[in-house]
């Protein structure tokens, strides 16, 4: 009985309560848990689980990041995974100062009103609704409802839809098995690379001032992008030469 009382104190909410407290539908909560963004509840049966304040706080934070920052789930998961463990207080202070200096460029925040209507975007890019919905399902793209219930995306994220439209036009058809979910292959590889980049940044330039680090990032980021393109081209070329 004592153990049960402790469970009731730590996990007082059913799924319905969790949805009511956060304003997030059941299907979305289950998806968050499945993706590891929200921890599992305390199970008391095969189809019964209880939830606590940490679940409420986590779901509210996810909702805030989606609605106010237009962050897709992949980015939110990375933030939540890194938030408590990745950086020392000194490193966090440096990164915060660097962010302030790059707010007008790299770290520019998304404004809630700087959005594009999905319907118009799909018409302009030639991307069909099914492909768009799969882009959202991958967690690479976030949407929100605007006035008159119009579906919107951040203007900063339209490049992904435009790029997929160009990929379709280039010949990547659904009949051949190409769908937006394949983009997660590249995103997962890049996520690992980015983790290493952050480690290098925080350990090797932490002695520099925020102004110096911000200036360094501005100069080096285009070079890294060029390096990745050239390395990819080089690997494709070597693969084809070896295959013939």
N, C-alpha and C positions, 0 to 999 in steps of 0.2 A: 504493500500500500504506500509506503514512504517513497519508494522509487517511482510509483505512479504519480504521486503528488508532485515530485520534482519534474517529471515530464510535463505535467499540466502547467506548471509555472513557466517552464522554458519553452514549451510548444503549445500555446493556448489556441492557435487558430487552425480551422479547417481550410480547405482550398477556397471555399466560398467566401470565408472571412478575408482571406488573403486578397482575393480579387476585389472585394468591396473596399478594402482599406487602400489599395493601390490604384484602383481604376483600370487594371490590366486584365484582359479576359483570360479564362482558364487555359485556352489553347496556347496563348503566348507564354504563360507561366510554365506550362509543361515543356515548351520548346526551350525556354531559358535553362531549365533544369537539365534537359537532355544535352544541351550544348555546354554544360558545365559553367554557365555564367552565374547561375543561382544554385546554392547547395541543395542537396536533397533534403526532404523533410524527415521527421522522425516517424518511421513506419510502425504501425501497430497491427497491420494486417496486409494481405496481398494487395488490396485496392484502397487502403486507407493510410493517410499520412497526416501528421500535424506539423505546424510551422510556427516560427517565433519571430521576435522583433528584427533579428538580423535578416530574415527573409523579406520582411516588409521594407526595411531600409535599403536592401540591395535592389529590389524591384523598383522602388521609387527613384533610386539613383540611375538605373538603366533608363527608365522612362524620361528622366530629366535630360540625360545625355542625348537621347534620341530626339526629343522634341526641341530642346534649346540649342544643341550643338550639331544636330543632324548627323550624329555619328552612327555609322552602320555597326551591326553587332560584332563583326570581326574586330573593329577598332575598340569597341567598348570592352570586349573580353580581354584584349591586350592591356588596356588601361587597368582593369580590375585585377588582372593577374600580376601586374607589375607594381600596383599601387602601394602595397604594404611591405614589399621585400626588396625591390630592385635597387633602390637608391638609399644612400646614407642621408642624414639631414643636410649635410653640407652640399652634397650633390644635388639634392632637391632644390636647395636655395640657389645654386648656380643655374640650374635649368630654368627655374622660375624667372630669374633675372634675364637670361638669354631670351626666353619667350617674350618678355616685355619689350625687348629691343627689336624683335622680329615680328611684332604684332602687325605691322603695316605690310609685311610681305609673306614670308613662309608661314608664320604662326597666325595669320589673319583669321580672326574668329568669324564664324558664319552668322550672318544677321538673319533673324527670323523672317524678315520680309524679302530677303534676297533669294527668292525661290523661282522655280519654273514649273508650270503646270505639266503633269505627266502626259496628258493627252496631246498637247502641242509638241512636246519633246518627241514622242513616238512618231507623230506625223512628219516631223522634220528629219528624223534619223532613219525612218523606215523600219524601225524595230517593232516587232509585233508584241501584243500584250502578254502572250505566253512567255516570250523571252524576257520581257521586263520583270514579270513576276518571279522568274527563276533567278534573275540578277538580285532581286531583293532577298530571296530565300537563301542565297549563298552567304548573306551577311555582309556583302561588299557595298550594299546600297541601302540607304534609309529613306523612308517616305513619311509624310505627315498629311493630315487633313487641314485644308485651309478654309476660307470663306465659302459658303454654299457647298461644303463637303467636297471641294475639289481636291484631288490627290496631287501632292506637290513633292518635288525633290529640291535639294539645295543646288544652286547654280554651280557651286564648286564641284559637284558630283556628276554633272551632265556629261563630262568627258567620257565616263565609263560607258554610258548608253551610246554616245556617238561612236566610240571605238568599236563597240560590239556591232553596231550597224555597218560599219566599214568592213568588219570581219565577215559578216554575212554577205555583203556585196562582193567580197574578194573570193567567195566560194566555199566558206565553211558552212555547210548545210546541215540541217537536222537529220535529213535522210542518211547522211554519212556518220551520224552519231555525235555531231558537234552541238553542244548546248552550253549555256552560260555557266553551268555548274563546273565545267572543266577549268574555269578561271581560278578555282580554288587551288589548283595545282601550283600555279604561279604565285598566288598570294601566300600560300603556306611556305614556299621556298623563300620568298622575299621576307616573310615574318622572321624566319631563322636568321637571315642575313642582317635584318635590321636590329635584332637583339644583339648580335655581335658588334654592330656599328655603335650602338648605345653604350655597350661595355667599353669599347675603345675610347669613345668620347669622354665618358665620365671618369675614366681612370688615367687618361693621358693628357688631358687639357684642363683638369680641374684646378691646376695652379694658375691658370690664366684668368684675366678679368672677364666679366660678362661681355664687355664690348669687344674684346679680342676674339672670344669664342663665337659671338654672333657674326663678326666679320669673316672669320674662318669658314663657318657654315655656308655663308652666302657665296663665297668663292669656290668652295670645294664641291658643293652639291651638284652643279652642272658637270663637273669632271667625273664624279661617281656615276652619274647617269650615262655619260658617254662611254665610260669603262664597261658598264654592264652591257650596253648595246654591242660594243666591239667584241667582248668576250663571247657573247651569244653567237654573233656572226662567225667568229673564229671556230667555235665548237661545231656549228652546222657544217662549215666548210671542211673541217677535218673528218667529220663523220662521213660526208658524201665521198670524199677522196678515198677513204679507207674502205668504203662499201663497194666501190667499183673495181 
